[in-house]
Amino acid sequence: MAKSKLNYEWHLKNKMPAKATIDQRIKWHLEHIKYCECREIPEKLVEEIKKKKNFH
């Protein structure tokens, strides 16, 4: 498995809020995947995103 690229500048400017709500975490991770390749969205959040899509 190859290491992904870290967008250091993006991470410096876009810190995850302390004690982030589930909605804040989802928003952060969705933005993160647009600008950085260091990791994927955690599976638990993927499940939450899918649940929210079914409600909208």
Secondary structure, 3 states (H helix, E strand, C coil): CCCCCCCHHHHHHCCCCCCCCHHHHHHHHHHHHHHCCCCCCCHHHHHHHHHHHHHC
